[in-house]
Amino acid sequence: MNKLNLQDNTIQKYFSKDGLPNNVITAILEDSHYNLWISTAKGLSKFSPEKETFHNYYVYDGLVTDNFNASSSFKNPDGEMYFGGRNGLNRFHPDSIKINTFQPPVYITNFKLFNRSVPARNSKSQSEFTLPQQINFCKEIILNYDQNVITLEFIALNYISLEKNQYRYKLIGFEKDWSPPGYKRDVTYTNLRPGEYIFRVIASNNDGIWNTEGAALKIIVLPPFWRTSWAYGFYVILILAMLYLFKKWILHEAKVKRKIELEELEIKKLHEMDTLKNQFFSNVSHEFRTPLTLIIGPLQKLLESSKNEAKKSQVKLVQRNANRLLRLINQLMDFRKIEEAGLALNLSKNDIVLFSKEISSAFNQEARERKITYSYVASHPTFDVWFDTDKLDKIIYNLLSNAFKYTPDNGAITISLSLDDNTDNNTAKHSEGSVRQFRITVQDSGIGIPKEYQSKIFDRFYQVKNTMTTHGTGIGLSLTYELVKLHQGNILVHSELGIGSEFSVILPLWLEEQELPQSSMVNKSLESEIMQDDDKDQNDVLTEESSATSKLPHVLIIEDNTDMRLFIKSDLLNIYSCSEAKNGFEGIDKAIKEIPDVILCDIMMPGIDGFEVCRKLKQDERTSHIPIIMLTAKSSEQHTIEGLESGADDYIAKPSSSAILRARIKNLINSRQLLRKKFIKEPFAPIQELSPSKVDERLFKKAYEIVERNLNNPDFDVSDFGRELGMSRTQLYRKIHAVSGQSVKEFIRIIRLKKAAELLLKREKNISEVAFTVGFNSLSYFTTSFTEYFGMNPKKYIDKFIK
């Protein structure tokens, strides 16, 4: 249906969505009040053009049919209208149709809980939950928190065209807006939260006249017990109690914290004391080891050179006591390591019979002098097992030293080694159920130990009071006990006063490497390497000696002890040219000025220590290539790692063998010479292979870049090179010569030749153009230099590598 507006010539269209019963219009008639009566394929509609409203009528309003025929309509002079349909004719007068103005009352007719109707309380229903009275009389319903799914049914009492009654509803407290008008007479709500709600419903009659008062029902959903006012009161009391307890706990924690802080402060002070004590041990060790080196070294030379047996005997006596003093120092250091949990097993496979026999032989001279019957007994002639040579050496030596100390002259001492009787030396296996242990026993005929003291002899610094012997330190047996436990063994003592003592060390018998403890370190080659270094004859080292002192390799000795410097210098005399520095600052200055071949540096020095000296020299471009050997009394693994991490190339503990020191220096110098030869023999060797130092790698990379930037400049000389590199002529020459073995001029020439070789292989230029590109003014000189370095002329070089 279209409506034409003559004022603005617009057309208004009407469809079923605007209120028509159907979009198919069959006829239109106008009544005396200018209302249009429109018949459609589904009902009859009254349209008010003024109000633009539709009022529809259907079969249940009195029509014969809803489906009208097209053009089947008529209006007589009296105003009656006729509309023909498929089921008959409809006749009516528009003025006779009245609007129903009755406002129908609204009632709630049913209440359902979880889709089940809830009966009244006085009914005969067996339901657990009931209403206080019939639902239409109820004003309020109280539900539990878990009764939160409800359905309400309602009705409007208008019996004229009952189907056209419309309803709107709203649950106040749950919904904000009214529901749209509809014919549905029930509504369901789910998941109602605890609280108070009011359900309201209003309705209209068949002609749309609304009863806006409608019906109302108050619904109360009770909260669970934990959300009641009593519960909240309890929560408040509980929170206050918890706050009180928390306050008490905080105060208690603060008190405990203060107590812990005091304890930590005390522990910190004890730790500081331990640190000072450990530092004291380190300093004492350093101070003792340095003069011991000066004593033991010359003594060894005297023994080698002396032919007088009487003098040899006296020198051996001095040497033996010096070694005992060194052992005592080592024991002090071992105690420090044990306290720091830094002492670990370093196992190697050796002949235990031969090893223990060699240690026992160190007391043969004292036994002869004191006329003590001294014997060594072993159950096997040879037997190879895994053990820590250093730890077992100290164990056996301490037991024998203790036996000789408390055994009077003309007495008897026996050391015996016994293995499991079921052990086969050839197969190195045990029979099932055999005890995998071996026993070292030291028995003496000394003064004995009273029974009341035997349980305390392994305590540190404990000594049995007696007047028959000189006093010792009281640490020998304590250290022995700790070392035996470290070796996963046991030590037993049996002694009778006036008869003698017997100490038995029982250690596990490890025959195969897979049997060793996981925490131990396996050392297969260290001993053999040391033996080889010790066996090197001095003449082998002297073969490197040159007739001209100025051509000898240069060694810089940085040592604060004057005697130590003198001893090292005298030991290296005629083999190396030596210079000295008495502290770290002087050593750094001399290293920069002299650029030595090797630096020997002590660690503990006034001013800056050896670690700092090593770091500064290794970070300086002028000295980063120089090998540095650290000399120190700090021989623990921790200090060794610290020394190597500072950049040191080698690490030697005092006192050390002169042969080992010379061999280490020789090896470092030889390794540098091999790198120099590689630079000459292998033209395209990577820059990092010239020196292991990252600083040198960066320096030479920069040097290569400088030369390559000036390739086509034939006037580029050493002065220009040093200026761009940031070094003086002297330092530049020493640095380049020390790393590559070449002069600076030759070094530049080699870089030019390497670049020329690269250009020749690219075949972009001929030989003459390449020669001038890399800075050679003379083609003949270029050809001669190229042939000298690569072993063939440029043409043959191209033919060889480009086929």
URHU-V173408 format. One record per pair of residues at least 24 apart in sequence whose C-alpha atoms are under 7 Angstrom apart, sorted by sequence separation. I is the first residue (numbers start at 1). J is the second residue. D is the distance in whole Angstrom. If there is no record, write none. Layout:
i: {I | I}
j: {J | J}
d: {D | D}
This chain:
i: {21 | 42 | 43 | 64 | 111 | 173 | 196 | 416 | 417 | 552 | 553 | 554 | 555 | 556 | 557 | 558 | 559 | 584 | 20 | 41 | 42 | 110 | 172 | 195 | 196 | 353 | 416 | 552 | 558 | 584 | 588 | 41 | 64 | 109 | 171 | 172 | 195 | 296 | 415 | 416 | 558 | 584 | 718 | 40 | 41 | 63 | 108 | 109 | 171 | 172 | 194 | 195 | 415 | 603 | 718 | 40 | 108 | 171 | 194 | 353 | 354 | 414 | 415 | 549 | 595 | 598 | 599 | 600 | 601 | 602 | 603 | 39 | 107 | 170 | 171 | 194 | 353 | 414 | 545 | 558 | 584 | 588 | 597 | 598 | 599 | 600 | 601 | 602 | 603 | 618 | 155 | 170 | 292 | 353 | 413 | 414 | 545 | 592 | 596 | 598 | 599 | 600 | 601 | 602 | 154 | 169 | 170 | 351 | 352 | 413 | 544 | 592 | 600 | 615 | 153 | 154 | 169 | 351 | 352 | 412 | 413 | 591 | 611 | 614 | 615 | 153 | 168 | 169 | 351 | 352 | 412 | 542 | 614 | 753 | 20 | 152 | 153 | 167 | 168 | 350 | 351 | 359 | 411 | 614 | 19 | 21 | 114 | 151 | 152 | 167 | 168 | 349 | 350 | 611 | 113 | 114 | 115 | 151 | 152 | 167 | 349 | 350 | 113 | 151 | 166 | 167 | 349 | 372 | 373 | 407 | 761 | 112 | 113 | 150 | 151 | 165 | 166 | 348 | 349 | 359 | 371 | 372 | 373 | 374 | 375 | 376 | 377 | 378 | 379 | 407 | 408 | 760 | 112 | 150 | 165 | 166 | 347 | 348 | 370 | 371 | 372 | 373 | 374 | 375 | 376 | 377 | 378 | 379 | 407 | 111 | 112 | 149 | 150 | 165 | 347 | 348 | 370 | 372 | 373 | 374 | 375 | 376 | 377 | 378 | 379 | 406 | 407 | 556 | 111 | 149 | 164 | 165 | 347 | 403 | 406 | 555 | 627 | 707 | 711 | 26 | 110 | 111 | 148 | 149 | 164 | 346 | 383 | 400 | 554 | 555 | 556 | 557 | 558 | 559 | 26 | 27 | 110 | 148 | 149 | 345 | 399 | 554 | 555 | 556 | 557 | 558 | 559 | 26 | 27 | 109 | 110 | 148 | 162 | 285 | 553 | 554 | 555 | 556 | 557 | 558 | 26 | 27 | 108 | 109 | 161 | 560 | 27 | 108 | 109 | 160 | 449 | 450 | 107 | 108 | 156 | 158 | 448 | 449 | 450 | 31 | 107 | 448 | 449 | 691 | 106 | 107 | 145 | 448 | 690 | 106 | 447 | 448 | 105 | 106 | 281 | 447 | 448 | 104 | 105 | 281 | 446 | 447 | 448 | 104 | 446 | 447 | 448 | 104 | 445 | 446 | 445 | 446 | 444 | 445 | 444 | 278 | 443 | 444 | 443 | 442 | 443 | 712 | 441 | 442 | 679 | 712 | 714 | 441 | 442 | 711 | 712 | 713 | 714 | 31 | 406 | 441 | 676 | 711 | 712 | 714 | 405 | 440 | 441 | 676 | 711 | 439 | 440 | 676 | 439 | 440 | 625 | 439 | 438 | 439 | 625 | 437 | 438 | 624 | 437 | 438 | 437 | 438 | 624 | 625 | 683 | 436 | 437 | 597 | 624 | 436 | 621 | 621 | 145 | 619 | 140 | 141 | 142 | 143 | 144 | 145 | 139 | 140 | 141 | 142 | 143 | 144 | 145 | 398 | 621 | 139 | 140 | 141 | 142 | 143 | 144 | 145 | 398 | 398 | 428 | 395 | 391 | 106 | 106 | 61 | 104 | 60 | 103 | 104 | 103 | 103 | 105 | 100 | 103 | 104 | 108 | 99 | 101 | 103 | 106 | 107 | 105 | 106 | 622 | 622 | 625 | 538 | 536 | 385 | 386 | 385 | 386 | 534 | 385 | 533 | 534 | 533 | 533 | 595 | 335 | 347 | 346 | 347 | 348 | 345 | 346 | 347 | 348 | 344 | 345 | 346 | 347 | 348 | 346 | 294 | 294 | 290 | 289 | 286 | 285 | 282 | 293 | 293 | 292 | 290 | 289 | 290 | 289}
j: {45 | 66 | 67 | 88 | 135 | 197 | 220 | 440 | 441 | 576 | 577 | 578 | 579 | 580 | 581 | 582 | 583 | 608 | 45 | 66 | 67 | 135 | 197 | 220 | 221 | 378 | 441 | 577 | 583 | 609 | 613 | 67 | 90 | 135 | 197 | 198 | 221 | 322 | 441 | 442 | 584 | 610 | 744 | 67 | 68 | 90 | 135 | 136 | 198 | 199 | 221 | 222 | 442 | 630 | 745 | 68 | 136 | 199 | 222 | 381 | 382 | 442 | 443 | 577 | 623 | 626 | 627 | 628 | 629 | 630 | 631 | 68 | 136 | 199 | 200 | 223 | 382 | 443 | 574 | 587 | 613 | 617 | 626 | 627 | 628 | 629 | 630 | 631 | 632 | 647 | 185 | 200 | 322 | 383 | 443 | 444 | 575 | 622 | 626 | 628 | 629 | 630 | 631 | 632 | 185 | 200 | 201 | 382 | 383 | 444 | 575 | 623 | 631 | 646 | 185 | 186 | 201 | 383 | 384 | 444 | 445 | 623 | 643 | 646 | 647 | 186 | 201 | 202 | 384 | 385 | 445 | 575 | 647 | 786 | 54 | 186 | 187 | 201 | 202 | 384 | 385 | 393 | 445 | 648 | 54 | 56 | 149 | 186 | 187 | 202 | 203 | 384 | 385 | 646 | 149 | 150 | 151 | 187 | 188 | 203 | 385 | 386 | 150 | 188 | 203 | 204 | 386 | 409 | 410 | 444 | 798 | 150 | 151 | 188 | 189 | 203 | 204 | 386 | 387 | 397 | 409 | 410 | 411 | 412 | 413 | 414 | 415 | 416 | 417 | 445 | 446 | 798 | 151 | 189 | 204 | 205 | 386 | 387 | 409 | 410 | 411 | 412 | 413 | 414 | 415 | 416 | 417 | 418 | 446 | 151 | 152 | 189 | 190 | 205 | 387 | 388 | 410 | 412 | 413 | 414 | 415 | 416 | 417 | 418 | 419 | 446 | 447 | 596 | 152 | 190 | 205 | 206 | 388 | 444 | 447 | 596 | 668 | 748 | 752 | 68 | 152 | 153 | 190 | 191 | 206 | 388 | 425 | 442 | 596 | 597 | 598 | 599 | 600 | 601 | 69 | 70 | 153 | 191 | 192 | 388 | 442 | 597 | 598 | 599 | 600 | 601 | 602 | 70 | 71 | 153 | 154 | 192 | 206 | 329 | 597 | 598 | 599 | 600 | 601 | 602 | 71 | 72 | 153 | 154 | 206 | 605 | 73 | 154 | 155 | 206 | 495 | 496 | 154 | 155 | 203 | 205 | 495 | 496 | 497 | 79 | 155 | 496 | 497 | 739 | 155 | 156 | 194 | 497 | 739 | 156 | 497 | 498 | 156 | 157 | 332 | 498 | 499 | 156 | 157 | 333 | 498 | 499 | 500 | 157 | 499 | 500 | 501 | 158 | 499 | 500 | 500 | 501 | 500 | 501 | 501 | 336 | 501 | 502 | 502 | 502 | 503 | 772 | 502 | 503 | 740 | 773 | 775 | 503 | 504 | 773 | 774 | 775 | 776 | 94 | 469 | 504 | 739 | 774 | 775 | 777 | 469 | 504 | 505 | 740 | 775 | 504 | 505 | 741 | 505 | 506 | 691 | 506 | 506 | 507 | 693 | 506 | 507 | 693 | 507 | 508 | 508 | 509 | 695 | 696 | 754 | 508 | 509 | 669 | 696 | 509 | 695 | 696 | 221 | 695 | 217 | 218 | 219 | 220 | 221 | 222 | 217 | 218 | 219 | 220 | 221 | 222 | 223 | 476 | 699 | 218 | 219 | 220 | 221 | 222 | 223 | 224 | 477 | 480 | 511 | 480 | 483 | 202 | 203 | 161 | 204 | 161 | 204 | 205 | 205 | 209 | 211 | 207 | 210 | 211 | 215 | 207 | 209 | 211 | 214 | 215 | 214 | 215 | 731 | 735 | 739 | 659 | 659 | 509 | 510 | 510 | 511 | 659 | 511 | 659 | 660 | 660 | 663 | 734 | 479 | 520 | 520 | 521 | 522 | 520 | 521 | 522 | 523 | 520 | 521 | 522 | 523 | 524 | 523 | 564 | 567 | 564 | 633 | 633 | 633 | 634 | 654 | 655 | 655 | 654 | 654 | 655 | 655}
d: {7 | 5 | 6 | 6 | 7 | 5 | 5 | 6 | 7 | 5 | 6 | 6 | 6 | 6 | 6 | 6 | 6 | 6 | 7 | 7 | 5 | 6 | 6 | 6 | 6 | 7 | 5 | 6 | 6 | 7 | 7 | 5 | 6 | 6 | 6 | 5 | 5 | 7 | 6 | 7 | 7 | 7 | 6 | 7 | 6 | 6 | 7 | 6 | 6 | 6 | 5 | 6 | 4 | 7 | 6 | 6 | 5 | 4 | 5 | 7 | 7 | 6 | 6 | 6 | 7 | 6 | 6 | 6 | 6 | 6 | 6 | 6 | 6 | 6 | 6 | 5 | 5 | 5 | 6 | 6 | 6 | 7 | 6 | 5 | 5 | 5 | 5 | 5 | 6 | 6 | 6 | 5 | 7 | 6 | 6 | 6 | 5 | 7 | 7 | 6 | 6 | 6 | 6 | 6 | 6 | 6 | 7 | 6 | 6 | 4 | 7 | 6 | 7 | 5 | 6 | 6 | 4 | 5 | 6 | 6 | 7 | 7 | 6 | 6 | 6 | 4 | 6 | 6 | 4 | 6 | 6 | 6 | 6 | 6 | 7 | 5 | 7 | 7 | 5 | 5 | 6 | 7 | 6 | 6 | 6 | 7 | 5 | 7 | 5 | 6 | 6 | 6 | 6 | 6 | 6 | 6 | 7 | 6 | 6 | 4 | 5 | 6 | 5 | 4 | 5 | 7 | 4 | 6 | 7 | 7 | 6 | 6 | 6 | 6 | 6 | 7 | 5 | 5 | 6 | 7 | 6 | 5 | 6 | 6 | 7 | 6 | 6 | 6 | 6 | 6 | 6 | 7 | 5 | 5 | 5 | 7 | 6 | 6 | 5 | 5 | 5 | 4 | 5 | 5 | 5 | 5 | 5 | 5 | 4 | 6 | 6 | 6 | 7 | 5 | 5 | 6 | 7 | 5 | 6 | 6 | 6 | 6 | 6 | 6 | 7 | 5 | 7 | 6 | 5 | 4 | 7 | 5 | 4 | 6 | 6 | 6 | 7 | 7 | 7 | 7 | 6 | 7 | 6 | 6 | 5 | 5 | 6 | 7 | 5 | 6 | 6 | 6 | 6 | 6 | 6 | 6 | 5 | 5 | 7 | 6 | 7 | 5 | 5 | 5 | 5 | 5 | 5 | 4 | 5 | 5 | 7 | 5 | 7 | 6 | 6 | 7 | 6 | 6 | 6 | 6 | 6 | 7 | 6 | 5 | 6 | 6 | 6 | 4 | 7 | 7 | 6 | 7 | 6 | 7 | 6 | 6 | 5 | 6 | 6 | 7 | 6 | 5 | 5 | 7 | 6 | 7 | 6 | 4 | 7 | 4 | 6 | 5 | 6 | 6 | 7 | 5 | 6 | 6 | 6 | 7 | 7 | 6 | 4 | 5 | 6 | 6 | 5 | 5 | 6 | 4 | 4 | 7 | 5 | 7 | 6 | 6 | 6 | 7 | 4 | 6 | 6 | 7 | 7 | 5 | 6 | 5 | 4 | 6 | 7 | 7 | 5 | 5 | 6 | 7 | 6 | 4 | 6 | 5 | 5 | 7 | 7 | 6 | 6 | 5 | 5 | 7 | 5 | 5 | 6 | 7 | 7 | 5 | 6 | 6 | 6 | 7 | 6 | 7 | 6 | 6 | 4 | 6 | 6 | 6 | 7 | 6 | 5 | 7 | 6 | 5 | 6 | 6 | 6 | 6 | 6 | 6 | 6 | 6 | 6 | 5 | 5 | 4 | 5 | 5 | 5 | 5 | 5 | 6 | 7 | 6 | 6 | 6 | 6 | 6 | 7 | 6 | 7 | 7 | 6 | 5 | 6 | 7 | 7 | 6 | 7 | 6 | 7 | 6 | 7 | 6 | 7 | 6 | 6 | 6 | 7 | 6 | 6 | 5 | 5 | 6 | 7 | 6 | 7 | 6 | 7 | 7 | 7 | 7 | 5 | 6 | 6 | 6 | 5 | 6 | 6 | 5 | 7 | 6 | 7 | 7 | 6 | 6 | 6 | 5 | 5 | 5 | 5 | 6 | 6 | 6 | 6 | 6 | 6 | 7 | 7 | 7 | 6 | 5 | 6 | 7 | 7 | 5 | 7 | 7 | 6 | 7 | 6}
